[in-house]
Amino acid sequence: MPCTPSSLKRRALLTLLLLHANRRFPICSLIGELWDDRPPRSAVATVQMYVSGLRRVLAPEHSRGGGDPRRHPLLLTSGNGYLLRVQPGELDLDRFRTLAARGRELRAAGHCTTAAESFHRALTLWRGTPFGDLGPACLPAHYTVRLEEERLALVHDRIGADICSGRAREVVGELEELCARHPLREDFHEQLMLALAAAGRRAEALHAYTRARRAVVEDTGIEPGPGLRAAQQALLSGARPDDTRHDGCRPAGALHPAALGG
């Protein structure tokens, strides 16, 4: 049954405990995360109150039965902190990582079509920006950054598997959007060049390199990395750049852009 706390601060506390599931989270660290190292004088008592409320929400039958809060079935007091018990597979994040790992195993074995399916299933577990529903009770930015990076890495893997499975035309539009949204992520630019080339749009693939190089040079003052340059050289030489991460799926004689140098 749903048991989302109504209080934003209490929801933020639950989120922190879930992110550190099955590990003791010291109360001093909780206070620092919840109040950005500027806690009120009553912070310890406030956290204890939040924990008490969470215990009632997470296991109402335990509270109604007059159970000892120190023996709560899910949210335990552990030393000078708290520990939230979570079973394997109960969290969407756990399921996401399990499906991602399975997809990468399949890709490494050369089964990119089934790998792409696993990646797609993992990404369907995402709903908007991580922790976006916390509003003003937001968590420190590094939590969102880490999870968003994890998601983008899997998007990259999924697109690579889609291209390798013969669906290059289907991902061009998505890659155009990703490149516009993340102009300094050379891996997406490289995939866009590969997808365009695979779709028979070589001139557009070369133009995609020009756009990518301009974005990188204007922002950082340095030339793109070897992956992008090798993909461009492959196109200029009349070959199709290929994704070096899909060795098991690559037909004999396919070109490795990394071997072309920069």
N, C-alpha and C positions, 0 to 999 in steps of 0.2 A: 504494500500500500504506500502511496506518496507520503513523505514525511519531511517536506521542505520547511525549514523554520521561516517564520514571517519576518523576524527582525533581520535587517541587513547585516548588522555586525555579528549576530549569531550565525548567520549563513556564511559569512566570511570565515568565522572560526571553524565551522564544519568543513569548509573548503580546504583550509590549511591542514586540518587533521586528515582529510582524505588524501591530500597530496603527499602526506607523510604516513600513510596507512601502515599499521603494524609496527610502527617505530615510535619510541618515546619522543614527544615534543616538549622540551622544557618550557615552563610557563614564562620565563623571562624572554625566550625567543618568540613565543606567541604574542606577548605584549608588544615587542618591538615590531613585529609584522603587522599587527592590527592597528597600531597607532603611529607607524612610521617613525619609531624611536622618539616620539613626543607624547608619551602616555600621560593620562591624568593621574592624580595622586591615588585615586581609588582603583587603579588598573587591576591589581591582583584580585580584589573583591569582585570587580566587574567580570573578569574572566571566570571566576568561580561561579558567579550567577549565570553566565552564559552556558557554562558546562552543565550546570544543574538543569537549565531549560532544555539543552540538547538531549540530555539523558531521558527526560520525560518524553520528548518527541521520538527518539530512536527506539525506545523500548517502553511504551506506556504501560504495558502489563506489569513490568517490573516495578514501576513507580506506584501503580495502583495497589499492588500487593504489599507495599511497605518494604520493598527490598532494600538492602543496604547499598547505598550509592557507591561504596568502595568495591562492591562485588557486581557492578553493572555488567551485563553480558557483552556490551559492545564498547562503551566508552569508559576506560579504566583510568584510575589514578595510578601513575607509575613514577615513583620517586618524587622529584620536584616538577613533574609535568603530567601529561596525559597521553594515552595511547588509544587509538581507535582501531578496533579489530575489523578487518575486511577479508572476506573469503576470496580465493582466486576466481576471476571472471565476474565479480560483482560490479566492478567499476567499468564504465565505458572506456576509460583510458587504458585499462588493462586489456580489454578486448581489442582496442585499436592497436596496441603494441603487439599483441599475439598475432593478429591478422597481418600486420606489417612484417613481422618476422617470418611468418609462413610464406608470404609473397616473395620475400627476398630469398628464401630457401628454394622456392620453385624457380625463380629467375636464374639463380646460380646453377640450377640443374638443367637449364635450357628450356623451361616450360613457361614461356612468357605470356601465353594466352591465359593460362590458369593463374599465373602470378598477377596479371592485371585484374582478374576477377577478385582476388584476395585483397589487392590494394583498393579497388573500388568499394568493397564491403567495409574496409577499415575507414575510409573517408566519409562514408554515409553516417558514421557515428558522430560527426562534427556538426554542431549547430551554432553558427555565428562565431563571434569573437570569444575566446576563453574568458570566463568570469564576467562577461558583459552584463549579466543580470544583477551584479553586486552594486552597481551604481556608485554612490559616494562612499560606500564601504569597500572600495576597491583594494586589491592586494598590491604589494610591490610589483613594479613593472617587470622584474626579471622572470616572474612566473609566466606571465603572458608571452613574453618574448621567447622563452624556452619552448613552450608548447606550440606557438605559431611556427617556430623554426622546425620543429618536429613534423608538423603538418605539411609545411612546404617541401621538406625533404621527401616525404612520401608522395606528394603530388608529382614531384620530379620523377620519382621511381615509377609511379603509375603511368605517366605520360610516356616514359621511355619504353615501358612494357607494351603500351598501346601501339606505339610506332613500330616496335619490333614485331608486333602481331599483325601488321598490315593495315592499321587504322590511322595512318599519318594524316590523311585529309580531314579526319574527324577532330583532330586536336589542334589544327592550325589556329582557329579562332580563339580557343582557350589560351594558347601560347602567346598570341598577340596581346591579349589582355594581361597575362602574367608579366610579360616583358615591359608593358607600359606601367604596370603597378610596381614592379621591382626592377628598375632599369639597370641596376648594378649587379644583378644576379646573372653572371655570364652563362651559368648552366642552362637557364631557360632560353637565352638567346641562341645558344648552341643547338638546343632541341628544336627551336623554331626553324633554324637553317636546315636541320636534318629533315624535319617534317615537310617543309616546302620542297626540298630537293626530291624527297620520296614521292611527292605528289606531282612531280614533273614541272615544278615552278622554280627552275634554277636561277633565273634572273632575279626573282623576288627573294630567293635565299641569299644571293649576294648583296642585295639591297638591305636585307635584314642585318647582315654583318656591318655594313656601313653605318646604319643607325646605332647598332650596339657599340661600335668603336667610338662614335661621336659621343654617346652618353657617358662611356667610361672615361674617355680622355678629358672631356669637359669637367667632369666631377672630381676625378682623382689626379689628372695630369700624367697618367701612365698609360701605356698601351695595354690592350686586352691580354689575357693569359694565353698559354699555348693551346688550350682546347679550341677556343674560338679561331685563333689564327690558323690552326691546322685544318679546321673545317673549311675556312675560306680557301686555303691552298688546294684542298681536295676539289672544291667546286671549280676553281680556276683551271685546274689540270684536266677537267672533264670527268672526274670521278664523283661518286656519291659519297659524301661523308657518312660515316657509320658510327653508332654508339658503342664505344669500347666496353661498356658494362654488360653487354649481352652476348658474351662469347658463345654460350651454348646454343644460341639461336642463329648465329651468323652463318649464312651459307658459305661454302668453300669459295675462296677467292675474293671475298668482300674486303673492302678497303678499311684499314685502320687509320683514321686521321692522325693519331698521335705519332704514327711511324713516319709521317711526312715532315715532322719537325715544325719549326716556326720560322 
